[in-house]
Amino acid sequence: MKPAVLFASLAVLVLLAGLPFLGSAYALRIGTFACMYAIMSVSWTVIGGFAGYPSFATAAFFGFGAYCGAILINMGWPLSVAIGAAGALAFAGAFLFGTVLLRLRGHYFAIGSLAVAEVLRELTNSATDLTGGGMGLNIPLSVTGSNSVIADASFFFWVMWALLVITFLVVATIQRSKLGFGLICIKQNESAADMIGVNATLYKSTAFAFSGVFVAMAGVVYAGWVHYIEPPDVYDILFAVKPIVMALLGGLGSPAGALLGAFVFLGIEEVVWRNYLEIHSGVLGFMVVVLLLFLPNGLLSIGKRLRRLGARNG
Amino acid sequence: MLYLQVLLNGIVLGCIYACVATGFSLVWGVLNVINLMHGTFIVLGSYLAWWAYSALNIAPWTALLIAAPVYFCLGYAVQRGILNRVIASPVLVTLTLTFGLDLMLNNAMLYFFKADYRRLVLEPAMGSLSVGPLVVPVDRLVAMAFALLLTLILYLILRRSRVGRAIVAVRMDRDAALLMGVNVKSIYAIAFGLGASMAGCAGVLLAMIYPISPVASGGYLGKAFVVCVLGGLGSVPGAIIGGLFLGLVESFGSVAFGPEHSVTLSFGLLILFLIFRPQGILGKRGFE
C-alpha cells in the first residue's frame, strides 16, 4: 500500500470518529455497522486477499465470538476482558484448525470453511444449557450506567471504531512485513514458495488466525450492543459472503480497498433497504453480478485505469 | 426389525439425495464451478410440479417431461450469457458470481411465491406399502424410482451420446478437447444446462414428498455439497454412492443421536472427508 493511500484511509477513519457528535441515533447505528463490516472485510483480506484462499469462515468467527462474549459477559466478566478472551480463543482455534483445513485448496477450502460455520451453528443450537439453543441469549449489559440511548450507542460505536483502527493498522503492518510477503508468494505459487523456504503451513495458519481474531472481537461487541443474539442471526452465511463482496468491490488484496469497499457497499445497501425493501437481496445480487462482470478489480482500479487512459491519450 | 426399517429409509432417502447431487457434481466436475444456484433450481422445479398439478392437473412424473427441457434452456442461457464470460477467472469470482445470481433468483421467487409453505397433495393419496413389519410410503418409493431412472438417463447420455463423450473429454483435459475440435464454450453451456435440468427434475420429485418453500434451497444445496464430497466429485456412480452413504448415515444417525443432530453429523462428516479423503469414496475419476 502506498503511503498516500494509507494516510488517506487513516484520515477517513479519524474523521469517522466524530460521528457521535452529530447526535443522531440512526447515524450511530449505520456507523457501528460500517465499522463492523469493515473489520470483517479488512480481516478477510489477510487470508483471502494476501494468501488467495477463499475463506468463508468469517461467519464462523463472528458467531463464535458473539456467543463466547455473551456467555462470558453473562458470567459477570467485564466487556473488555470478554473481548480479549474471545479474541485469544478465536486466534488459537483458528490457528490450530487452520493447520488442517488449509491443506485444502480452491473450492474444497471454500466449502470446508463454510461447513465450519454450519457445524458451529448446529452445535450452538444443540448446546441448550450453555447457549439457550434456538431461544437465543439475552445479554443485559449496561455499560454507561445511564439510561441514555445515545450515550450507549456512542460507547459501542467508539469501541467498534477503535477495533477497526487496530484491525486496519495490524493488517497494514502484516502487508509490509515478512509474513505478508510470504503470503503473497503463497498466493502466486504455493509449491515454489515452499521450495524457497517459506513455511507455508505456518504462514497460512497465522494468516487464518489473524483473519479470525478481530472478527471474533467484533462479535463480542455486537453481542453487547444488540443485547440479544440467536444462532441464525450471528452465524448468518451473509456474514461470510458480504466481506468478500466488499473486498472485491474495493479491490482485492488491499486493506484500504477493503475499507473503502465496506463503506461504499454499506452505503448502497442502506439506500436499497430503504427504498426497495421487498427486493433488496435481489438488488444486492444484481450488484454483485454487475461488479464481477464489469469491475473485476474493484474501485481502487478505476484511478489506475483512468491514469493509464490519460497516459495513452496524452 | 427396527434396523431393517432404518436401513430401508436410508436407502430411499439416499437415492433421492443422489438425484439432487448428480447435476451439481456434473457442473462442478466439468466446469470447475460451484453452482450455488443449484438449490434454487431444485425449488423452482418443485414449484413447476406444484403449478402443473394444481392448475393443469398434470401428475408430477408427467411434469418431468416439461421440467427437463425448461430447466435445460434456463441453465444453458445462464451459462452462455453470463458464466462463460468469467469461466477462466479464479474460484472466488465464479463462486461469488453464482452467489449473486442465486440472490436474485431466490429473491424473485420470494417475491412471486412468498415464503409460505405449499404442499402438493396427490388425489387420491398413494398410501403406503407394507411388507411384513416394514412400511414405506408409496410416494417416496415412486420418487425414488424416478430419481434412479433420471440418474441412469444422465449416465447413459454421458456414456453413449456424442455430446456426452465431449463433456467427459472436456472434464478430463480441456485443452486437449479443444485441440480435437470440441467447442468447449458450447459444451460448458450444455453441461450447465444438464445440471440445471437434473436439479429441476429432482425438484419435481421432491415436491411429492416435502413441502415447497423458497427457504428450502439452502438445505438442498448443502446436501448436494456433502454428497459430492463423500462420493467423489464429477461422476454419476460417485454421486449415487455418496447419496446412499449420506442417506444411511442420516437415518442411522437420527436413531442413535436424535434427529436434531443430523445436519451436524453430515457437515462433520464433510469436514472429516475433506481433510482425510478429499477425493471421496470412489476416488478421483473422470465422468464415465
Interface residues (C-beta under 8 A of the other chain):
Chain A: G48 G52 P54 V100 L101 R103 L104 G106 H107 Y108 A110 I111 G112 A115 V116 E118 V119 E122 L123 N125 S126 I237 V241 I244 V245 L248 L252 E278 I279 H280 S281 G282 L284 G285 F286 M287 V288 V289 L292 L293 P296
Chain B: W28 N32 I34 I82 R85 V86 S89 P90 V91 L92 V93 L95 T96 L97 F99 G100 L101 D102 L103 M104 L105 N106 N107 A108 Y111 G218 G222 F225 V229 E260 H261 V263 T264 F267 G268 L270 I271 L274 I275 P278
